[in-house]
Amino acid sequence: MAPVKKQVSSDSAQYCVIAAPFGRLGIWTEMVEGSLMLSGIEYLPASATLVSPQNQLAKEAEKQLKAYFQNPHHEFDLPIKSSGTEHQQKVWRNIQTIPVGKTKTYGEIASKIKSGPRAVGTACGANPYPLIAPCHRVVSAQGIGGFMKENSPGLYRQIKLWLLKHEGAL
């Protein structure tokens, strides 16, 4: 499954691609009501062409992401553009409470927010800020589960395994 570049409909949007231990990360930044905000992060294969960050926020995002790759306990502090439905935001907020090195099942999160496991999985797949809202920490009751809308072995599942190992959850 080839990654699909997120479409940001703004003349002020900028995109860069940085190296990650498992491949590459695409980082979107965008002016929102006069403030530069992070508007998305996407997982990319190692074959993706690197593109240097062009603004201060993208440079800071790269710095913080590299800090996370060195230390999984790094806490992100980046201005994030609000996005998603009310349900998705509730799922993403809940995921941010899962400690490094721990996991929760889709069912556990669903029970906590009074939703269904599939709806939680769908919200995880739509997460525009992976790593910041660490959806890789959400697993199936029967195993690792899917990741980024991918339910079979592939790029995203390999990234999920890498992240969980990096954090000491596997």
N, CA, C and O of each residue as an XYZ file, in Angstrom:
680
protein
N       0.850     -1.177      0.000
C       0.000      0.000      0.000
C       0.892      1.235      0.000
O       1.630      1.467      0.958
N       0.833      2.007     -1.036
C       1.665      3.207     -1.143
C       1.074      4.324     -0.296
O      -0.144      4.499     -0.267
N       1.919      5.080      0.391
C       1.419      6.197      1.184
C       0.780      7.236      0.271
O       1.225      7.459     -0.855
N      -0.249      7.850      0.771
C      -0.938      8.889      0.020
C      -0.633     10.216      0.675
O      -0.844     10.388      1.876
N      -0.142     11.142     -0.102
C       0.181     12.449      0.472
C      -1.098     13.173      0.849
O      -2.054     13.236      0.076
N      -1.089     13.706      2.031
C      -2.216     14.477      2.549
C      -2.347     15.759      1.733
O      -1.350     16.404      1.408
N      -3.538     16.107      1.420
C      -3.776     17.345      0.684
C      -4.128     18.448      1.676
O      -5.103     18.333      2.418
N      -3.360     19.481      1.686
C      -3.628     20.633      2.538
C      -3.965     21.786      1.613
O      -3.158     22.178      0.770
N      -5.165     22.326      1.779
C      -5.625     23.358      0.853
C      -5.333     24.749      1.393
O      -6.233     25.490      1.787
N      -4.063     25.076      1.398
C      -3.673     26.395      1.876
C      -2.387     26.817      1.184
O      -1.469     26.015      1.017
N      -2.328     28.077      0.785
C      -1.107     28.593      0.183
C       0.031     28.644      1.196
O       1.200     28.714      0.817
N      -0.310     28.608      2.490
C       0.705     28.724      3.528
C       1.208     27.362      4.012
O       2.044     27.304      4.914
N       0.719     26.274      3.433
C       1.133     24.951      3.863
C       2.524     24.627      3.323
O       2.858     24.962      2.186
N       3.325     23.972      4.159
C       4.648     23.529      3.734
C       4.822     22.080      4.141
O       4.287     21.632      5.155
N       5.577     21.358      3.336
C       5.786     19.928      3.540
C       7.274     19.628      3.519
O       8.013     20.158      2.689
N       7.706     18.777      4.435
C       9.092     18.308      4.417
C       9.100     16.816      4.701
O       8.120     16.264      5.200
N      10.194     16.179      4.385
C      10.347     14.745      4.623
C      11.663     14.548      5.356
O      12.722     14.957      4.881
N      11.579     13.911      6.528
C      12.775     13.688      7.342
C      13.036     12.182      7.492
O      12.137     11.359      7.320
N      14.266     11.854      7.812
C      14.652     10.466      8.037
C      14.112      9.987      9.384
O      14.048     10.742     10.354
N      13.729      8.721      9.413
C      13.293      8.061     10.644
C      13.951      6.675     10.659
O      14.295      6.156      9.597
N      14.128      6.080     11.809
C      14.784      4.771     11.874
C      14.070      3.682     11.067
O      14.694      2.694     10.679
N      12.788      3.853     10.815
C      11.981      2.863     10.101
C      11.650      3.287      8.671
O      10.924      2.580      7.973
N      12.169      4.421      8.233
C      11.858      4.932      6.893
C      11.946      6.442      6.868
O      13.004      7.021      7.117
N      10.832      7.069      6.566
C      10.762      8.531      6.505
C       9.461      9.004      7.162
O       8.508      8.243      7.328
N       9.458     10.283      7.526
C       8.252     10.946      8.034
C       7.999     12.184      7.200
O       8.906     12.986      6.980
N       6.779     12.343      6.738
C       6.362     13.574      6.087
C       5.738     14.473      7.140
O       4.930     14.020      7.951
N       6.110     15.735      7.130
C       5.601     16.691      8.123
C       4.957     17.854      7.387
O       5.590     18.505      6.556
N       3.691     18.110      7.700
C       2.956     19.248      7.143
C       2.867     20.339      8.191
O       2.534     20.072      9.346
N       3.165     21.569      7.794
C       2.906     22.722      8.658
C       2.033     23.677      7.863
O       2.038     23.665      6.632
N       1.284     24.503      8.578
C       0.318     25.376      7.922
C       0.011     26.578      8.814
O      -0.038     26.458     10.038
N      -0.193     27.726      8.191
C      -0.634     28.901      8.946
C      -2.127     28.749      9.228
O      -2.923     28.533      8.314
N      -2.495     28.864     10.500
C      -3.891     28.768     10.901
C      -4.196     29.993     11.743
O      -3.693     30.132     12.858
N      -5.016     30.872     11.210
C      -5.407     32.100     11.915
C      -4.193     32.844     12.454
O      -4.188     33.292     13.601
N      -3.159     32.974     11.617
C      -1.980     33.745     11.966
C      -0.916     33.003     12.763
O       0.122     33.578     13.090
N      -1.162     31.727     13.082
C      -0.183     30.944     13.837
C       0.254     29.736     13.025
O      -0.568     29.062     12.404
N       1.542     29.471     13.036
C       2.064     28.304     12.350
C       1.771     27.069     13.196
O       2.123     27.009     14.374
N       1.120     26.086     12.577
C       0.690     24.889     13.298
C       1.132     23.642     12.541
O       1.284     23.658     11.319
N       1.333     22.573     13.282
C       1.551     21.272     12.678
C       0.192     20.801     12.170
O      -0.777     20.783     12.929
N       0.109     20.418     10.889
C      -1.186     19.985     10.359
C      -1.187     18.518      9.951
O      -2.211     18.012      9.492
N      -0.068     17.829     10.109
C      -0.072     16.399      9.840
C       1.320     15.796      9.826
O       2.314     16.463      9.540
N       1.355     14.506     10.146
C       2.568     13.700     10.057
C       2.156     12.427      9.336
O       1.098     11.865      9.617
N       2.992     11.969      8.406
C       2.667     10.718      7.734
C       3.890      9.822      7.659
O       5.020     10.291      7.522
N       3.641      8.532      7.749
C       4.694      7.540      7.609
C       4.952      7.297      6.133
O       4.019      7.137      5.346
N       6.228      7.270      5.764
C       6.620      7.068      4.368
C       7.696      5.989      4.294
O       8.403      5.752      5.273
N       7.823      5.336      3.144
C       8.875      4.337      3.001
C      10.257      4.991      2.933
O      10.374      6.189      2.676
N      11.284      4.205      3.163
C      12.660      4.704      3.128
C      13.040      5.252      1.757
O      13.998      6.017      1.644
N      12.318      4.878      0.731
C      12.607      5.355     -0.625
C      12.105      6.780     -0.884
O      12.441      7.373     -1.909
N      11.306      7.334      0.033
C      10.795      8.700     -0.150
C      11.961      9.688     -0.134
O      12.888      9.548      0.663
N      11.911     10.666     -0.999
C      12.957     11.673     -1.109
C      12.925     12.614      0.095
O      11.871     13.131      0.465
N      14.088     12.826      0.695
C      14.176     13.770      1.814
C      13.955     15.194      1.302
O      14.434     15.558      0.229
N      13.226     15.992      2.081
C      12.969     17.397      1.775
C      13.214     18.166      3.069
O      12.518     17.943      4.060
N      14.183     19.059      3.072
C      14.550     19.789      4.291
C      13.415     20.654      4.810
O      12.674     21.251      4.029
N      13.277     20.723      6.142
C      12.301     21.636      6.730
C      12.612     23.074      6.323
O      13.772     23.486      6.316
N      11.571     23.835      5.984
C      11.761     25.199      5.492
C      11.291     26.272      6.468
O      11.525     27.457      6.232
N      10.637     25.882      7.554
C      10.214     26.906      8.513
C      10.578     26.444      9.925
O      10.923     25.283     10.146
N      10.495     27.368     10.863
C      10.946     27.088     12.228
C      10.160     25.954     12.872
O      10.740     25.136     13.586
N       8.856     25.887     12.637
C       8.059     24.827     13.256
C       8.449     23.456     12.699
O       8.561     22.492     13.456
N       8.653     23.363     11.402
C       9.071     22.084     10.812
C      10.435     21.665     11.372
O      10.668     20.485     11.633
N      11.325     22.630     11.552
C      12.647     22.332     12.134
C      12.496     21.860     13.579
O      13.192     20.941     14.011
N      11.598     22.481     14.317
C      11.355     22.076     15.711
C      10.703     20.695     15.750
O      11.043     19.877     16.605
N       9.780     20.430     14.845
C       9.148     19.106     14.787
C      10.207     18.040     14.505
O      10.213     16.984     15.138
N      11.104     18.319     13.553
C      12.179     17.376     13.250
C      13.043     17.141     14.498
O      13.385     16.000     14.811
N      13.387     18.198     15.192
C      14.210     18.095     16.405
C      13.513     17.218     17.457
O      14.140     16.341     18.052
N      12.220     17.461     17.679
C      11.488     16.701     18.694
C      11.279     15.246     18.274
O      11.341     14.346     19.112
N      11.036     15.012     17.000
C      10.883     13.632     16.522
C      12.200     12.868     16.674
O      12.198     11.705     17.079
N      13.318     13.512     16.352
C      14.624     12.871     16.534
C      14.881     12.594     18.022
O      15.463     11.567     18.371
N      14.452     13.500     18.885
C      14.607     13.282     20.330
C      13.805     12.050     20.759
O      14.271     11.261     21.581
N      12.601     11.885     20.205
C      11.787     10.703     20.502
C      12.496      9.429     20.026
O      12.475      8.411     20.719
N      13.119      9.483     18.850
C      13.809      8.294     18.342
C      15.003      7.924     19.226
O      15.387      6.756     19.292
N      15.584      8.903     19.898
C      16.675      8.641     20.833
C      16.141      8.183     22.192
O      16.746      7.340     22.853
N      15.004      8.748     22.598
C      14.439      8.483     23.917
C      12.921      8.417     23.789
O      12.283      9.456     23.615
N      12.322      7.227     23.871
C      10.878      7.115     23.679
C      10.050      7.840     24.745
O       8.835      7.969     24.597
N      10.689      8.309     25.806
C       9.973      9.055     26.844
C       9.914     10.554     26.543
O       9.351     11.321     27.324
N      10.487     10.972     25.422
C      10.424     12.388     25.041
C       8.954     12.813     24.948
O       8.130     12.100     24.375
N       8.640     13.964     25.509
C       7.276     14.504     25.426
C       7.231     15.594     24.376
O       8.009     16.548     24.414
N       6.309     15.442     23.435
C       6.171     16.412     22.354
C       5.492     17.682     22.845
O       4.559     17.641     23.647
N       5.982     18.806     22.347
C       5.397     20.105     22.658
C       5.367     20.899     21.360
O       6.248     21.715     21.091
N       4.333     20.641     20.560
C       4.195     21.283     19.253
C       2.772     21.805     19.094
O       1.824     21.141     19.514
N       2.607     22.980     18.495
C       1.256     23.488     18.248
C       0.600     22.676     17.129
O       1.155     22.541     16.039
N      -0.576     22.144     17.410
C      -1.252     21.241     16.482
C      -2.560     21.848     16.001
O      -3.358     22.362     16.784
N      -2.755     21.775     14.694
C      -4.011     22.229     14.092
C      -5.118     21.264     14.503
O      -4.979     20.049     14.359
N      -6.194     21.802     15.005
C      -7.327     20.980     15.395
C      -7.940     20.349     14.140
O      -8.132     21.016     13.123
N      -8.238     19.065     14.232
C      -8.879     18.392     13.108
C      -9.658     17.198     13.628
O      -9.551     16.840     14.801
N     -10.431     16.591     12.763
C     -11.180     15.392     13.119
C     -12.539     15.686     13.714
O     -12.854     16.813     14.097
N     -13.332     14.628     13.778
C     -14.660     14.723     14.375
C     -14.539     14.735     15.892
O     -13.461     14.501     16.439
N     -15.634     15.005     16.559
C     -15.628     14.986     18.026
C     -15.225     13.603     18.531
O     -14.449     13.493     19.480
N     -15.749     12.546     17.903
C     -15.406     11.180     18.305
C     -13.915     10.906     18.095
O     -13.255     10.365     18.983
N     -13.380     11.276     16.928
C     -11.963     11.060     16.661
C     -11.101     11.784     17.690
O     -10.138     11.218     18.206
N     -11.444     13.023     17.984
C     -10.669     13.789     18.965
C     -10.711     13.129     20.340
O      -9.709     13.121     21.054
N     -11.857     12.579     20.712
C     -11.976     11.880     21.996
C     -11.052     10.663     22.015
O     -10.374     10.413     23.012
N     -11.024      9.904     20.915
C     -10.136      8.740     20.823
C      -8.684      9.196     20.912
O      -7.910      8.627     21.682
N      -8.302     10.207     20.143
C      -6.916     10.673     20.113
C      -6.472     11.193     21.478
O      -5.341     10.946     21.895
N      -7.357     11.916     22.178
C      -7.020     12.405     23.526
C      -6.794     11.222     24.469
O      -5.858     11.223     25.269
N      -7.665     10.212     24.363
C      -7.534      9.045     25.228
C      -6.240      8.297     24.955
O      -5.584      7.839     25.890
N      -5.865      8.168     23.702
C      -4.636      7.476     23.319
C      -3.418      8.189     23.908
O      -2.435      7.542     24.271
N      -3.480      9.506     24.003
C      -2.354     10.264     24.538
C      -2.114      9.980     26.018
O      -1.067     10.351     26.550
N      -3.062      9.330     26.694
C      -2.885      9.004     28.109
C      -2.231      7.632     28.308
O      -1.901      7.268     29.437
N      -2.038      6.868     27.228
C      -1.392      5.557     27.349
C       0.102      5.795     27.562
O       0.750      6.415     26.719
N       0.657      5.313     28.675
C       2.075      5.560     28.951
C       3.003      4.851     27.958
O       2.642      3.833     27.368
N       4.177      5.400     27.792
C       5.222      4.767     26.974
C       5.476      3.372     27.534
O       5.569      3.189     28.748
N       5.588      2.397     26.645
C       5.863      1.032     27.068
C       4.630      0.231     27.416
O       4.735     -0.939     27.784
N       3.461      0.843     27.308
C       2.198      0.164     27.617
C       1.318      0.175     26.367
O       1.536      0.960     25.444
N       0.329     -0.703     26.356
C      -0.662     -0.723     25.281
C      -2.045     -0.849     25.894
O      -2.197     -1.239     27.052
N      -3.036     -0.516     25.106
C      -4.441     -0.749     25.450
C      -5.091     -1.342     24.213
O      -4.641     -1.119     23.090
N      -6.153     -2.095     24.434
C      -6.862     -2.666     23.296
C      -7.908     -1.670     22.787
O      -8.327     -0.748     23.488
N      -8.305     -1.899     21.543
C      -9.378     -1.080     20.971
C     -10.609     -1.161     21.875
O     -11.292     -0.161     22.095
N     -10.888     -2.365     22.399
C     -12.042     -2.562     23.278
C     -11.940     -1.794     24.579
O     -12.935     -1.252     25.060
N     -10.741     -1.742     25.160
C     -10.559     -0.998     26.414
C     -10.830      0.486     26.203
O     -11.489      1.129     27.020
N     -10.322      1.018     25.111
C     -10.565      2.437     24.822
C     -12.043      2.667     24.522
O     -12.637      3.637     24.993
N     -12.629      1.771     23.740
C     -14.049      1.893     23.401
C     -14.911      1.908     24.660
O     -15.836      2.712     24.778
N     -14.605      1.017     25.595
C     -15.369      0.946     26.839
C     -15.240      2.248     27.628
O     -16.221      2.748     28.179
N     -14.032      2.788     27.678
C     -13.788      4.011     28.439
C     -14.528      5.222     27.861
O     -15.007      6.073     28.611
N     -14.621      5.300     26.527
C     -15.252      6.473     25.914
C     -16.670      6.182     25.418
O     -17.279      7.002     24.731
N     -17.188      4.996     25.777
C     -18.544      4.588     25.409
C     -18.730      4.582     23.883
O     -19.589      5.269     23.330
N     -17.899      3.790     23.248
C     -17.912      3.647     21.797
C     -17.750      2.164     21.473
O     -17.885      1.314     22.353
N     -17.464      1.861     20.229
C     -17.221      0.488     19.815
C     -15.780      0.319     19.366
O     -15.162      1.280     18.910
N     -15.228     -0.895     19.486
C     -13.839     -1.136     19.081
C     -13.564     -0.771     17.618
O     -12.510     -0.212     17.315
N     -14.485     -1.076     16.719
C     -14.259     -0.742     15.300
C     -14.212      0.770     15.085
O     -13.419      1.272     14.287
N     -15.067      1.483     15.805
C     -15.062      2.947     15.688
C     -13.749      3.520     16.219
O     -13.226      4.492     15.674
N     -13.221      2.920     17.278
C     -11.924      3.352     17.809
C     -10.840      3.066     16.769
O      -9.983      3.914     16.517
N     -10.873      1.873     16.163
C      -9.897      1.526     15.132
C      -9.964      2.463     13.941
O      -8.933      2.847     13.390
N     -11.177      2.834     13.540
C     -11.346      3.766     12.421
C     -10.756      5.132     12.768
O     -10.110      5.761     11.931
N     -10.977      5.590     14.004
C     -10.404      6.877     14.441
C      -8.882      6.796     14.477
O      -8.203      7.752     14.104
N      -8.344      5.668     14.921
C      -6.882      5.498     14.932
C      -6.334      5.586     13.515
O      -5.303      6.220     13.288
N      -7.010      4.960     12.562
C      -6.572      4.982     11.172
C      -6.619      6.369     10.554
O      -5.917      6.638      9.579
N      -7.439      7.249     11.111
C      -7.572      8.609     10.590
C      -6.690      9.614     11.333
O      -6.745     10.809     11.045
N      -5.890      9.153     12.272
C      -5.071     10.019     13.113
C      -4.067     10.818     12.267
O      -3.190     10.226     11.638
N      -4.184     12.149     12.245
C      -3.249     12.953     11.455
C      -1.912     13.206     12.160
O      -0.982     13.733     11.550
N      -1.812     12.833     13.439
C      -0.609     13.130     14.220
C      -0.034     11.887     14.888
O       0.108     11.854     16.110
N       0.304     10.846     14.089
C       0.887      9.666     14.722
C       2.174     10.053     15.452
O       2.846     11.012     15.075
N       2.493      9.333     16.451
C       3.577      9.550     17.400
C       3.143     10.550     18.461
O       3.377     10.308     19.645
N       2.526     11.654     18.091
C       2.053     12.630     19.077
C       0.795     12.086     19.756
O       0.691     12.111     20.983
N      -0.154     11.596     18.965
C      -1.266     10.792     19.479
C      -0.880      9.358     19.106
O      -1.171      8.910     17.996
N      -0.229      8.637     20.019
C       0.456      7.387     19.681
C      -0.481      6.195     19.452
O      -0.591      5.308     20.299
N      -1.147      6.188     18.305
C      -2.092      5.121     17.995
C      -1.410      3.761     17.869
O      -2.082      2.729     17.880
N      -0.082      3.750     17.750
C       0.618      2.462     17.712
C       0.495      1.719     19.045
O       0.747      0.515     19.105
N       0.114      2.418     20.104
C      -0.043      1.785     21.421
C      -1.403      1.107     21.576
O      -1.683      0.520     22.621
N      -2.246      1.180     20.551
C      -3.556      0.538     20.586
C      -3.459     -0.761     19.793
O      -3.076     -0.768     18.623
N      -3.813     -1.853     20.454
C      -3.661     -3.179     19.863
C      -4.979     -3.947     19.919
O      -5.910     -3.577     20.635
N      -5.026     -5.004     19.158
C      -6.176     -5.897     19.154
C      -6.132     -6.791     20.387
O      -5.058     -7.036     20.937
N      -7.272     -7.274     20.820
C      -7.307     -8.231     21.928
C      -6.643     -9.543     21.530
O      -6.218    -10.311     22.394
N      -6.549     -9.808     20.222
C      -5.947    -11.049     19.728
C      -4.503    -10.882     19.251
O      -3.921    -11.846     18.752
N      -3.915     -9.719     19.382
C      -2.547     -9.524     18.908
C      -2.271     -8.061     18.633
O      -2.868     -7.172     19.242
N      -1.361     -7.827     17.710
C      -0.919     -6.447     17.445
C      -2.003     -5.588     16.798
O      -2.045     -4.381     17.037
N      -2.859     -6.165     16.003
C      -3.910     -5.408     15.334
C      -3.391     -4.678     14.117
O      -2.227     -4.823     13.744
N      -4.245     -3.903     13.507
C      -3.884     -3.142     12.318
C      -3.164     -1.861     12.680
O      -2.908     -1.568     13.847
N      -2.845     -1.105     11.637
C      -2.157      0.163     11.864
C      -2.305      1.027     10.628
O      -2.017      0.579      9.518
N      -2.749      2.252     10.806
C      -2.877      3.223      9.728
C      -3.705      2.640      8.570
O      -3.337      2.771      7.403
N      -4.813      2.003      8.913
C      -5.755      1.399      7.964
C      -5.184      0.173      7.260
O      -5.755     -0.281      6.268
N      -4.083     -0.368      7.743
C      -3.479     -1.549      7.131
C      -3.646     -2.727      8.089
O      -3.175     -2.684      9.225
N      -4.321     -3.776      7.621
C      -4.588     -4.933      8.479
C      -3.765     -6.160      8.130
O      -4.025     -7.242      8.657
N      -2.797     -6.019      7.271
C      -1.950     -7.148      6.905
C      -0.495     -6.697      6.956
O      -0.210     -5.502      7.024
N       0.424     -7.660      6.923
C       1.847     -7.277      6.971
C       2.194     -6.300      5.848
O       1.774     -6.476      4.704
N       2.949     -5.290      6.184
C       3.342     -4.275      5.221
C       4.075     -3.149      5.927
O       4.453     -3.280      7.091
N       4.274     -2.053      5.229
C       5.027     -0.919      5.754
C       4.512     -0.470      7.122
O       5.292     -0.356      8.068
N       3.224     -0.219      7.234
C       2.698      0.356      8.475
C       2.787     -0.635      9.635
O       3.106     -0.238     10.756
N       2.518     -1.886      9.391
C       2.615     -2.890     10.457
C       4.070     -2.990     10.938
O       4.310     -3.133     12.137
N       5.031     -2.917     10.030
C       6.442     -2.955     10.418
C       6.804     -1.734     11.268
O       7.580     -1.839     12.218
N       6.240     -0.584     10.920
C       6.483      0.630     11.711
C       5.895      0.462     13.110
O       6.537      0.811     14.100
N       4.672     -0.072     13.194
C       4.043     -0.282     14.500
C       4.910     -1.196     15.361
O       5.122     -0.917     16.541
N       5.409     -2.281     14.783
C       6.281     -3.196     15.527
C       7.547     -2.474     15.990
O       7.972     -2.644     17.133
N       8.147     -1.676     15.118
C       9.358     -0.948     15.484
C       9.075     -0.014     16.660
O       9.839      0.029     17.624
N       7.965      0.738     16.574
C       7.629      1.707     17.624
C       7.373      1.011     18.959
O       7.848      1.469     19.999
N       6.628     -0.088     18.934
C       6.348     -0.805     20.181
C       7.620     -1.399     20.789
O       7.769     -1.413     22.011
N       8.528     -1.884     19.958
C       9.816     -2.387     20.453
C      10.653     -1.233     21.019
O      11.269     -1.359     22.078
N      10.664     -0.111     20.294
C      11.413      1.073     20.724
C      10.959      1.536     22.102
O      11.772      1.967     22.919
N       9.659      1.444     22.356
C       9.099      1.906     23.629
C       9.124      0.830     24.714
O       8.766      1.095     25.861
N       9.542     -0.371     24.355
C       9.610     -1.440     25.342
C       8.292     -2.158     25.609
O       8.149     -2.847     26.619
N       7.343     -1.997     24.713
C       6.033     -2.659     24.885
C       6.056     -4.074     24.307
O       5.184     -4.882     24.627
N       7.029     -4.381     23.472
C       7.180     -5.733     22.900
C       8.543     -6.284     23.279
O       8.881     -7.407     22.904
